[in-house]
């Protein structure tokens, strides 16, 4: 019996909100399940996510001023082994958004859309997209992720 060595395409996506704690805690954003019979294959993984955050508005009794802000998120692809251990499958990637919020009396939502491409020599478990908020400055609050997606091409 011969093995089928044809390329295999796997994909996953979600749109439910996931809160990103501002204390730096890592959160699993997405999991791509790799069937065991595909272990050992070289993999090209690409994906993206949309990270949203709020800049808090001014109070009514405060003189309106421009408010500088900074939001930095770290994300990384992890490989989960059969023993439920995690090992890095990519370096830590960073995305930073900074700017100046004009004076307004309401919270303003901002977002960033990091994307990634990672090549892995040998996959032997599920692939996870993990993220954490690294730094916030100014009136940044309420960080979360909505849309996210990962696609993998597994070749022999």
C-alpha positions in Angstrom: 0.0 0.0 0.0 1.4 3.4 -0.9 1.0 6.5 1.1 -0.9 9.5 -0.3 1.5 12.3 -0.2 -0.7 14.9 -1.8 -0.7 18.4 -0.3 -3.5 18.9 2.2 -5.2 22.3 3.0 -6.7 22.9 6.5 -8.5 26.0 7.6 -10.3 27.4 10.6 -11.8 30.7 11.6 -13.9 32.2 14.3 -15.8 35.5 14.9 -16.8 35.2 18.5 -15.3 37.9 20.7 -12.3 37.0 23.0 -11.3 39.4 25.7 -7.6 40.3 25.9 -6.8 41.1 29.6 -4.7 44.2 29.9 -2.6 42.5 32.6 -0.5 40.7 29.9 -2.1 37.2 30.4 -1.8 35.0 27.3 -5.1 34.0 25.6 -5.8 31.3 23.0 -7.3 33.0 20.1 -7.6 30.1 17.7 -6.8 26.4 17.3 -6.1 24.5 14.1 -6.5 20.8 14.7 -4.0 18.7 12.7 -5.1 15.1 12.2 -2.6 12.6 13.5 -2.2 10.9 10.2 -0.7 14.2 8.8 1.9 14.5 11.6 5.5 14.9 10.3 4.6 17.1 7.3 6.1 20.4 6.4 3.6 23.1 6.9 3.1 26.7 5.6 0.7 28.5 8.0 -0.8 31.9 7.4 -3.5 33.8 9.1 -4.8 37.1 10.5 -6.8 38.5 13.3 -8.5 41.8 14.1 -7.7 43.2 17.5 -9.9 46.0 18.8 -9.6 48.3 21.8 -11.2 51.4 23.1 -9.7 54.8 24.0 -11.8 56.2 26.8 -13.5 59.6 26.3 -13.2 62.7 28.4 -15.3 63.4 31.4 -17.8 66.3 31.2 -16.0 68.2 34.0 -12.5 68.0 32.5 -11.1 70.4 30.0 -11.0 68.7 26.5 -7.4 67.8 25.5 -5.8 65.6 22.9 -5.0 62.2 24.5 -1.9 60.2 23.2 -2.4 56.5 23.4 -0.4 53.3 22.6 -1.6 49.7 22.3 0.9 46.8 21.7 -0.1 43.2 21.3 2.2 40.2 21.1 1.1 37.0 19.3 2.8 33.7 18.7 2.0 30.3 17.0 2.4 27.5 19.5 2.5 23.7 18.9 0.5 21.5 21.3 1.9 18.0 21.7 0.0 14.9 22.8 1.0 15.5 26.4 -0.8 18.9 26.3 2.6 20.7 26.4 3.1 23.9 24.4 6.2 24.7 22.4 6.8 27.8 20.3 6.4 27.2 16.6 7.2 30.9 15.7 9.0 33.8 17.2 6.9 36.3 19.2 5.4 38.8 16.8 4.4 42.4 17.9 1.9 44.8 16.5 1.8 48.4 17.9 -0.8 51.1 17.4 -0.2 54.6 18.6 -1.9 57.9 18.0 -3.6 60.9 19.4 -7.3 60.7 20.3 -9.1 64.0 19.6 -11.1 65.3 22.5 -14.5 63.6 22.6 -17.1 62.8 25.3 -17.4 59.1 24.3 -15.2 56.1 24.0 -13.7 55.5 20.5 -13.0 52.0 19.2 -9.8 51.5 17.2 -8.5 48.3 15.6 -5.4 46.7 14.1 -5.2 43.7 11.7 -2.0 41.7 12.2 -1.3 39.0 9.7 1.4 36.3 9.7 3.0 33.6 7.6 5.1 30.8 9.3 6.9 27.9 7.8 7.2 24.8 10.0 9.5 21.9 9.1 7.6 19.2 10.9 4.1 19.4 12.5 3.2 16.9 15.3 0.2 18.4 17.0 -2.4 21.2 17.0 -1.4 24.7 16.1 -2.6 27.5 18.4 -2.6 31.3 17.9 -1.9 32.9 21.3 -1.9 36.6 22.1 -1.4 39.0 25.0 -1.5 42.7 25.5 2.1 43.9 26.1 1.7 47.6 26.8 -1.0 50.2 26.9 -0.7 54.0 27.4 -3.2 56.8 27.6 -6.8 55.9 27.9 -6.7 52.4 26.3 -9.3 50.0 27.7 -11.4 47.1 26.6 -9.1 45.1 24.3 -10.7 42.2 22.5 -10.4 40.1 19.3 -13.3 39.4 17.0 -12.4 37.9 13.6 -9.5 35.5 13.2 -8.4 32.9 10.7 -5.6 30.4 10.1 -4.9 28.4 6.9 -2.3 25.6 6.7 -0.9 23.8 3.6 0.7 20.6 4.6 3.2 19.0 2.2 5.4 16.0 2.3 
